[in-house]
Structures are given as structure tokens and as C-alpha cells.
Amino acid sequence: MTPTAAPDDSNSLSKWAVVSTALASGAVAGSLAKTTIAPLDRTKIIFQTSSTRFTYRAAFRTLVNIYKNEGFSRLWRGNTATLVRVVPYSALQYASHEQYKSWLLEYNGMRRDSRHLPSIHRFLAGSLAGVTASFFTYPLDTARARMAVTTSTRYKHIGHVFTECKNFNNFKLLFRGYIPTLLGQLPYGGTAFYTYETCQLEYSRLRGTEPGLLWRLVFGALAGFAGQSISYPLDVVRRRMQTGGLTELVSHRGTIATARHIYRTEGFIRGMFKGLSMNWIKGPIAAGVSFTTNDAVRGLLRSFASTYNTPS
């Protein structure tokens, strides 16, 4: 039995409709996924940017302390900043991923609705999508991280972070950790999108039909688990650089200097993989929700748009 490819829901639409629906579905997917795991995300960042050893008990105690000292809603502190970043990030990631696949299909001389790109090109499309989205939204990610490791007495809202960085020297703080972010997106984006699409193709090959909602959630979770595991050390380095000067840790300017300091003071496993076990909980949940929501919302929007649009 040959793999059954999902019909391309963009063939009957104008280019503008294809792009706009991809952007909209990506934005909804990212915002829903990040809001779902926001308390766990804040806890992870707190551990990543401190020298405290991570354990599940310590993570639970951190959540409880935030609740007792700041209130239930503060478990989502920084989530508004997260959404300000995630909405454009996720929109650009999914939309650019679709565009990169389209270009690679043309490069391979394949039909637009084919899902059978060579494996390396499917990996490449995911990597480029992650790099593209990070490139345009990185200062927002830094602002979110700085809010996550502080209380409201330091930053009342995301605009306060940018106000503090209004002069040139402080403005450069918003781009600290940019290099490890781009390096991390190459394996993360490539692995995540490749895993998700490969799981779908294998399911279709074995079952002769497209996976349903539950299976898409499972495939998305596997994609998130694989992608975050392979790129996690660079994520730790990025967070340390982004939050330099806000925690008790020494602030380092360069990627290599920061990584070396983590290794020397905390060790390779305890330092570079701190909080990974929590990421194995929140990461798959977020990725599963994101991939599945994007597929569902994009399908609905394009089904609706096809009634009013003709190909350009």
C-alpha cells in the first residue's frame, strides 16, 4: 500500500488566501499551546537561570511559592509577553514552513500537493522555518524571559522591559543569546517538523487514511520531545544570556563563555540539561497542541476561504 497524502487544501485558493490562512492558523496554534503550559514554562526558566538544582519536588515547590507569594494569576506572569512573541513567531514559523516546502517541491520538480519530499528537504524546511521566525521575534523572547525571572516590582509589563532598554547599550541586551538561539533552531525546527510529518506519512502508509485528532496530538508530542531534547543545551545558554544581571549568576557576553561557565560551575549534565525533565512534560504537550491546532484551524479557514476565493 502506498502512502496516502492529504489533499493540498491550498490549491483552490489565491496566494494571498494561502499566506493569510497559514499566518492565522499558526498564530492561534502558538497562543493556545503556550497558554496551556505557561506556569510550567515560567518554572523552567527560573531553574534555567539559577544555580539551584532541578528536581520535580523543587519545581512543585516553586509553583506553590509563586501561588502563595504572588497569587494564582501570577503563575502566568510573562504569558502576555509570551503571546506578544508567540503569535508572530508561530505565525511566521508555520507560514514560512509551508513556503519553504513549496520552493523545495519546485526544486525537486514535484507537484504542489505532494507530501513526499526527500527526508533531508523536509528537515531543511523545518530548520529554515524556525530560523526565520526567531530572526524576526527575538527581542520579544528576551523580554518574556526577563519578566519570567523577576517579580512585578521590577517589570510591570512588557513595555517596561523595552523602556529600560531604550538607550543603545541596554538595547543590545535584547539580542543577547541570539547566536545560540539560531544554532538551536536548526536541529529543533528540523527535527520537530520532520518527526511530525514522518509520523503522519507512516500512519497513512500503514492505515491507508489520514490520522485523526488524537493521533495528531501524539505525533506532535513526539515531535516536540525529539526537537527539544536535541537542542536543549543551547536553550539553557540562551536563557542565561538573556537574563544576565537579573539573577545571582555571573553574566557572560559570549555564547562560548556562558557555556563554559555553566560547565565549570554546574557540570555538563546538571548544568546544560537543567530542567529538561520538565521540558519532557510541557514540551510534548505544547507541541502536540500546536501542531494539531494549526492543522485544524488551517483546514477550517481554507475550507471557508475556498468558497470566496479563486486561484490567482
HUFEN-V867657 format. One record per backbone hydrogen bond with DSSP energy under -1.0 kcal/mol. CO is the residue of the C=O (numbers start at 0). NH is the residue of the N-H. Records with the same first field share a line. If there is no record, write none. Layout:
CO=NH / NH
This chain:
9=12
13=17
14=18
15=19
16=20
17=21
18=22
19=23
20=24
21=25
22=26
23=27
24=28
25=29
26=30
27=31
28=32
29=33
30=34
31=35
32=36
36=40
37=41
38=42
39=43
40=44
41=45
42=46
43=47
44=48
46=49
54=58
55=59
56=60
57=61
58=62
59=63
60=64
61=65
62=66
63=67
64=68
65=69
71=74
72=75
73=76
75=78
77=81
78=82
79=83
80=84
81=85
82=86
84=88
85=89
86=90
87=91
88=92
89=93
90=94
91=95
92=96
93=97
94=98
95=99
96=100
97=101
98=102
99=103
100=104
101=105
102=106
103=107
104=109
105=108
110=113
117=121
118=122
119=123
120=124
121=125
122=126
123=127
124=128
125=129
126=130
127=131
128=132
129=133
130=134
131=135
133=137
136=140
137=141
138=142
139=143
140=144
141=145
142=146
143=147
144=148
146=149
150=153 / 154
156=159
157=161
158=162
159=163
160=164
162=165
166=170
167=171
169=172
170=173
171=174
172=175
174=177
176=180
177=181
178=182
179=183
180=184
181=185
183=187
184=188
185=189
186=190
187=191
188=192
189=193
190=194
191=195
192=196
193=197
194=198
195=199
196=200
197=201
198=202
199=203
200=204
201=205
202=206
203=207
211=215
212=216
213=217
214=218
215=219
216=220
217=221
218=222
219=223
220=224
221=225
222=226
223=227
224=228
225=229
226=230
230=234
231=235
232=236
233=237
234=238
235=239
236=240
237=241
238=242
242=245
253=257
254=258
255=259
256=260
257=261
258=262
259=263
260=264
261=265
262=266
266=270
267=271
268=272
270=273
272=275
274=278
275=279
277=280 / 281
278=282
280=284
281=285
282=286
283=287
284=288
285=289
286=290
287=291
288=292
289=293
290=294
291=295
292=296
293=297
294=298
295=299
296=300
297=301
298=302
299=303
300=304
301=305
303=306
304=307 / 308
